[in-house]
Amino acid sequence: MRRVRLGTVLLYVALIAGALLSLFPILWMISASFMPTGMANSFPPRLLPDHPTIQHYRDVFTRLSMGRYLVNSSIIAIVVTVLSLIINSMAGYAFAKLRFRGRDGVFRAMSAGLVIPVQVAMLPLFLLMKSLGLINTYWGVIIPSMASIFGIFLIRQYAISIPDDLLDAARIDGASEARIYRSIVLPTITPILATLAIWTFLTTWNDFMWPLIVLSDERRYTLPVALASLVGEHVQDTELMMAGSVLTVLPVVIVFLVLQRYYIQGVMAGSVKG
Amino acid sequence: MSSARAQIAAKTPEWRAGRAGWLFIAPAITLIAVFFFLPVGASLLLSITDFDLYAVANPSNVRIVGTRNYTDLLQNPTFWLALKNTFYFALVGGPLTVATSLGAALLVNAKAVRFKTFFRTVYFLPFVTTLVAVAIVWRYLYHPQYGFLNYALGAVGIHPIDWLGDPRWAMPAIILLAVWKNFGYNMLIFIAGLQSVPEDLYEAAALDGAGAVRQFWHVTLPNLAPTFFFVGVVTMIGYFQLFAEPYVMTAGGPLGATTSLVLFMYEEGFRWWRLGVAASIAFLLFLIILVWTAIQLRLERRLAA
């Protein structure tokens, strides 16, 4: 009996130590963002501000105009999420449930794309965007993310379990394919749509390399691109950079914490089958 | 039932289903073809040209140079350094991340633990954060004078380390950040795998007198093998594409110690506008990932047999 209890205690010690390590950088970031200028660079390092200040948050919006980057990031992430949900769910459903000639061939060819690293496409994609006049525009960031092979896979895997009889019954009643998709398919696959929506929002918000390439005018920067550029100039202003980091991380953390039930279940379910 | 289905087939001509199918996939496959497969193909062409700044201004300046970009790369010390760094990051960071994920999954999934959801959420949190932002946070944690890491190490008598300024320590520092950032995702997948191991296997092993350690080796690990390979393949593919961490934390330095293949590609392509050279780097990376994944899949088949 005593051995079991000791084991349990050790288990909790390890779990709590792990939780502290996971949270420490995030908590320190938040704490340092409220410290008066210079306090984050002191020895010994400080955990909490003596006199918390919101000055750096004011500066982040006024001096660094990060409000604009927040708007840019929000517009891009929301538009990508909405459009890609529609486009990927239509395709995923069709690959799962509609019978048409060439379906399996197209699906196989598309799947092969999963092993190609995205960086291979980036150089010609830049030239393509340049010739379309989309460099430095929201659309330059949005368009390449509107359809995703991974997203189509996820939807297809889920939509396969929709009973054929349900769809065929609707067809007998004279429903059009568009109507069936809207009133039967979409309500049935809502759980996986939720997972994909959160996944898409988070990855688009956090995406760095492609926005860095396609956005060269700083008025169009997304938060990560702006942050990476600002840190060069303001590397000494630790507290200010921490306020900028909080502003960048906070929206995705909130989205995750509020919707984590859908997200975590989706990641676990999708991966095991995949 | 089957007669009803036959009736439907007669009522809805095949062309209608076919047209609907193609209409439904048309937006997605058009976008993927034009904005992914077309550029991938074009990239191969680009890699056999001398596409540079002059060609960006006026495409008629492009000449075909055959395999020269590739042969030049093989003689370029920066390429070999980037290759070495990328393998260092992937071969050390990848297994470390997978091991951390498995450890965390075992802890969170242990029977005696309550508040499982809480710990799972906390461990997963770093994964959803923005890499650029947390890389900046870690830059300060790694500060040689004021950073918390050296302060903590100082408490156990270790002298301050210039984490990001010392060529020997810069890559370990980036690996540590990557493990912290990424282990939560694999942990979720391991938890799902652990929960799918049938409970009676453990009961049978316990009846045979197997302790916790032997149960882990003889029940947990063999049943987790498919999960292991999935996690291994996905993690390694991602880690070969190392970019944002060195871009934000070290700009590839010090002395090129953290220049990865993708960072090298980015610099060649978008800083010096040598798009031909950059495209050949991208293709070599693709080749490396392809070969590595094939090796892992073969290993899986051999171990499964």
Boltz contact constraints between the chains, C-beta under 6 A:
constraints:
  - contact:
      token1: [A, 8]
      token2: [B, 112]
      max_distance: 6.0
  - contact:
      token1: [A, 11]
      token2: [B, 110]
      max_distance: 6.0
  - contact:
      token1: [A, 11]
      token2: [B, 112]
      max_distance: 6.0
  - contact:
      token1: [A, 14]
      token2: [B, 107]
      max_distance: 6.0
  - contact:
      token1: [A, 15]
      token2: [B, 107]
      max_distance: 6.0
  - contact:
      token1: [A, 15]
      token2: [B, 119]
      max_distance: 6.0
  - contact:
      token1: [A, 19]
      token2: [B, 122]
      max_distance: 6.0
  - contact:
      token1: [A, 22]
      token2: [B, 122]
      max_distance: 6.0
  - contact:
      token1: [A, 22]
      token2: [B, 123]
      max_distance: 6.0
  - contact:
      token1: [A, 22]
      token2: [B, 126]
      max_distance: 6.0
  - contact:
      token1: [A, 25]
      token2: [B, 137]
      max_distance: 6.0
  - contact:
      token1: [A, 29]
      token2: [B, 137]
      max_distance: 6.0
  - contact:
      token1: [A, 41]
      token2: [B, 146]
      max_distance: 6.0
  - contact:
      token1: [A, 43]
      token2: [B, 146]
      max_distance: 6.0
  - contact:
      token1: [A, 44]
      token2: [B, 151]
      max_distance: 6.0
  - contact:
      token1: [A, 45]
      token2: [B, 146]
      max_distance: 6.0
  - contact:
      token1: [A, 45]
      token2: [B, 148]
      max_distance: 6.0
  - contact:
      token1: [A, 45]
      token2: [B, 151]
      max_distance: 6.0
  - contact:
      token1: [A, 87]
      token2: [B, 27]
      max_distance: 6.0
  - contact:
      token1: [A, 87]
      token2: [B, 28]
      max_distance: 6.0
  - contact:
      token1: [A, 90]
      token2: [B, 24]
      max_distance: 6.0
  - contact:
      token1: [A, 91]
      token2: [B, 25]
      max_distance: 6.0
  - contact:
      token1: [A, 91]
      token2: [B, 28]
      max_distance: 6.0
  - contact:
      token1: [A, 94]
      token2: [B, 21]
      max_distance: 6.0
  - contact:
      token1: [A, 94]
      token2: [B, 24]
      max_distance: 6.0
  - contact:
      token1: [A, 94]
      token2: [B, 25]
      max_distance: 6.0
  - contact:
      token1: [A, 98]
      token2: [B, 17]
      max_distance: 6.0
  - contact:
      token1: [A, 98]
      token2: [B, 20]
      max_distance: 6.0
  - contact:
      token1: [A, 98]
      token2: [B, 21]
      max_distance: 6.0
  - contact:
      token1: [A, 99]
      token2: [B, 17]
      max_distance: 6.0
  - contact:
      token1: [A, 100]
      token2: [B, 18]
      max_distance: 6.0
  - contact:
      token1: [A, 100]
      token2: [B, 21]
      max_distance: 6.0
  - contact:
      token1: [A, 101]
      token2: [B, 18]
      max_distance: 6.0
  - contact:
      token1: [A, 116]
      token2: [B, 40]
      max_distance: 6.0
  - contact:
      token1: [A, 117]
      token2: [B, 241]
      max_distance: 6.0
  - contact:
      token1: [A, 117]
      token2: [B, 286]
      max_distance: 6.0
  - contact:
      token1: [A, 117]
      token2: [B, 289]
      max_distance: 6.0
  - contact:
      token1: [A, 119]
      token2: [B, 262]
      max_distance: 6.0
  - contact:
      token1: [A, 119]
      token2: [B, 282]
      max_distance: 6.0
  - contact:
      token1: [A, 120]
      token2: [B, 40]
      max_distance: 6.0
  - contact:
      token1: [A, 120]
      token2: [B, 43]
      max_distance: 6.0
  - contact:
      token1: [A, 120]
      token2: [B, 282]
      max_distance: 6.0
  - contact:
      token1: [A, 120]
      token2: [B, 286]
      max_distance: 6.0
  - contact:
      token1: [A, 121]
      token2: [B, 36]
      max_distance: 6.0
  - contact:
      token1: [A, 121]
      token2: [B, 39]
      max_distance: 6.0
  - contact:
      token1: [A, 121]
      token2: [B, 40]
      max_distance: 6.0
  - contact:
      token1: [A, 123]
      token2: [B, 43]
      max_distance: 6.0
  - contact:
      token1: [A, 123]
      token2: [B, 269]
      max_distance: 6.0
  - contact:
      token1: [A, 123]
      token2: [B, 275]
      max_distance: 6.0
  - contact:
      token1: [A, 123]
      token2: [B, 278]
      max_distance: 6.0
  - contact:
      token1: [A, 123]
      token2: [B, 279]
      max_distance: 6.0
  - contact:
      token1: [A, 124]
      token2: [B, 39]
      max_distance: 6.0
  - contact:
      token1: [A, 124]
      token2: [B, 42]
      max_distance: 6.0
  - contact:
      token1: [A, 124]
      token2: [B, 43]
      max_distance: 6.0
  - contact:
      token1: [A, 124]
      token2: [B, 46]
      max_distance: 6.0
  - contact:
      token1: [A, 125]
      token2: [B, 39]
      max_distance: 6.0
  - contact:
      token1: [A, 144]
      token2: [B, 35]
      max_distance: 6.0
  - contact:
      token1: [A, 146]
      token2: [B, 31]
      max_distance: 6.0
  - contact:
      token1: [A, 147]
      token2: [B, 28]
      max_distance: 6.0
  - contact:
      token1: [A, 147]
      token2: [B, 31]
      max_distance: 6.0
  - contact:
      token1: [A, 147]
      token2: [B, 32]
      max_distance: 6.0
  - contact:
      token1: [A, 168]
      token2: [B, 8]
      max_distance: 6.0
  - contact:
      token1: [A, 171]
      token2: [B, 12]
      max_distance: 6.0
  - contact:
      token1: [A, 177]
      token2: [B, 20]
      max_distance: 6.0
  - contact:
      token1: [A, 202]
      token2: [B, 128]
      max_distance: 6.0
  - contact:
      token1: [A, 206]
      token2: [B, 130]
      max_distance: 6.0
  - contact:
      token1: [A, 208]
      token2: [B, 132]
      max_distance: 6.0
  - contact:
      token1: [A, 208]
      token2: [B, 244]
      max_distance: 6.0
  - contact:
      token1: [A, 209]
      token2: [B, 243]
      max_distance: 6.0
  - contact:
      token1: [A, 213]
      token2: [B, 270]
      max_distance: 6.0
  - contact:
      token1: [A, 224]
      token2: [B, 130]
      max_distance: 6.0
  - contact:
      token1: [A, 224]
      token2: [B, 132]
      max_distance: 6.0
  - contact:
      token1: [A, 227]
      token2: [B, 132]
      max_distance: 6.0
  - contact:
      token1: [A, 227]
      token2: [B, 133]
      max_distance: 6.0
  - contact:
      token1: [A, 228]
      token2: [B, 132]
      max_distance: 6.0
  - contact:
      token1: [A, 228]
      token2: [B, 248]
      max_distance: 6.0
  - contact:
      token1: [A, 231]
      token2: [B, 136]
      max_distance: 6.0
  - contact:
      token1: [A, 238]
      token2: [B, 140]
      max_distance: 6.0
  - contact:
      token1: [A, 241]
      token2: [B, 136]
      max_distance: 6.0
  - contact:
      token1: [A, 245]
      token2: [B, 133]
      max_distance: 6.0
  - contact:
      token1: [A, 245]
      token2: [B, 136]
      max_distance: 6.0
  - contact:
      token1: [A, 245]
      token2: [B, 137]
      max_distance: 6.0
  - contact:
      token1: [A, 248]
      token2: [B, 130]
      max_distance: 6.0
  - contact:
      token1: [A, 248]
      token2: [B, 133]
      max_distance: 6.0
  - contact:
      token1: [A, 249]
      token2: [B, 129]
      max_distance: 6.0
  - contact:
      token1: [A, 249]
      token2: [B, 130]
      max_distance: 6.0
  - contact:
      token1: [A, 249]
      token2: [B, 133]
      max_distance: 6.0
  - contact:
      token1: [A, 252]
      token2: [B, 128]
      max_distance: 6.0
  - contact:
      token1: [A, 256]
      token2: [B, 128]
      max_distance: 6.0
  - contact:
      token1: [A, 267]
      token2: [B, 188]
      max_distance: 6.0
  - contact:
      token1: [A, 268]
      token2: [B, 188]
      max_distance: 6.0
  - contact:
      token1: [A, 268]
      token2: [B, 192]
      max_distance: 6.0
  - contact:
      token1: [A, 271]
      token2: [B, 189]
      max_distance: 6.0
  - contact:
      token1: [A, 272]
      token2: [B, 192]
      max_distance: 6.0
